Amino acid sequence: MESGGEDNRLTGRLRRYTQVGSAVGGLAARLAGERYLGLKIDRDKHAAELARALGGLKGPLMKVAQIMSTIPDMLPPEYVSELAQLQADAPPMGWLFVRRRMAAELGADWQGRFKSFEHQAAAAASLGQVHRAVARDGQALACKLQYPDMQSAVEADLRQLKVIFAVYRRYDRAIDPMDIHAEIAARLREELDYEREAAHMRLYGAMLADEDAVHVPVAEPALSTRRLLTMSWLDGKRLLEFAGASQEARNSVAYNMFRAWYVPFYYYGVIHGDPHLGNYSVRPDLAVNLLDFGCIRMFKSSFVEGVIDLYRALETDDHDLAIHAYETWGFRNLPKEVIAVLNLWAEFVYAPLLEDRTRRIQETDGTMYGAHVAEKVHRELRRLGGVKPPREFVLMDRAAIGLGSVFLHLKAEINWHRLFQDLIQGFDVTALERRQTAALTAAGVPPTA
């Protein structure tokens, strides 16, 4: 059953434009003033103001801000630093509101379908909040309830995001962001559909079935709708609580996170595009729980093969193979200088995988993974006239940077080269396509944009 007030209403979009307009307008005016009028702005101060404005909003613009903060070169470093602090802890809906929303999704007798249902939210995020509950058979449950009018909020925020991108494109032409906008838009619209997320959950349960140290919740279809997702509750602690654990424990958590993200990618062409700290937890035995499956991306086998080809190109200094990899991803007619600059970023991302030794994911100083390299790459791309990245790179880069940040927090020391070699040994395009088709079909995952 679906709530009648959840459609993409004009009034909802107009209200949303008003809410976010001042934050977006401030960013546009100040960056434009700095660029065209020679005005000097206090970027640190304005970035903090922007983060506060966006962080106070439930909904997709806060999630977009988090995504933008992890995409290399998307925003000036002062803004990245502030937006990276946005946490998925928006103020939750009160109980009276929750009760009405649950009745809209499951009917007036919804409380009778649970043994118990906690009034206070266990977690609040950008698109919805989670309540603990107990099924009538005693099963511990997590009920993820979407905030009202989210479709209106998504469309309004995506329109504002296009304004931000257009302003930033005038300010700095190193990166053409329009395909990035298309990718973010497609994934955010998918995240509104909790039936799709339940299918993603089934998919990940199947793909990771042989990974004993990775756990995926099980959806409860009878207690779920497009805007309510009920699943088994998985106990665990926040990852940062393990920052002071032994080196061996931190290495184990990092290893399990690596497997959780990259077994699906290299075996099935599927990536979890949201390695946000709130989307997983750690169990007492150091296994990890994956908790959110809204932002999932499927890739063609050729894209995955391109990732491996570029690794081989860097490993053997094969210039032609590097060009082939970039062309596989959709880059066309790249000048040699641009390829050299792109290789700077690739060499940074692949560096831990190329060195057959135990090491940290980043061995330079600093807490922002990749920031120093991204700044140099950005500067050189701007000098050379810019580049338009394929839209698939949004979530691949986000996964790489997001996971790199996790490994940085953990101070994990691992032989990443051997982990990677275990994954790609015997890679076969046909086998990946076969596995992907079978898994998607069995899980009932709808076609993706």
Buried (B, 14 or more C-beta within 10 A) or exposed (E): EEBEEBEBBEEBBEBBBEBBEEBBEBBBEBBBEBBEEEEEBEBEEBBBBBBEBBBEBBBBBBBBBBBBBBBBBBBBBBBBBBBBEBBBEBEBBEEEEBBBBBBBBBEEEBBEBBBEBBEEBBBBBBBBBBBBBBBEEEEEBBBBBBBBBBBBBBBBBBBBBBBBBBBBBEBBEBBEBEBBBBBBBBBBBBBBBBBBBBBBBBBBBBBBEEBEBBBBBEBBEEBBBBBBBBBBBBEBEEBEEBEEBEEEBBBBBBBBBBBBBBBBBBBBBBBBBBBBBBBBBBBEEBBBBBBBBBBBBBBBBBBBBBBBBBBEBBEEEBEEBBBBBBEBBBBEEBEEEBBBBBBBBBEBBBBBBEEEEEBBBBEEEEEBBBBBBBBBBBEBBBEBEBBBBBBBBBBBBBBBBBBBBBBBBBEBBBBBBEBBEEBBEEBEBEEBBEBBEEBBEEBEBEEEE
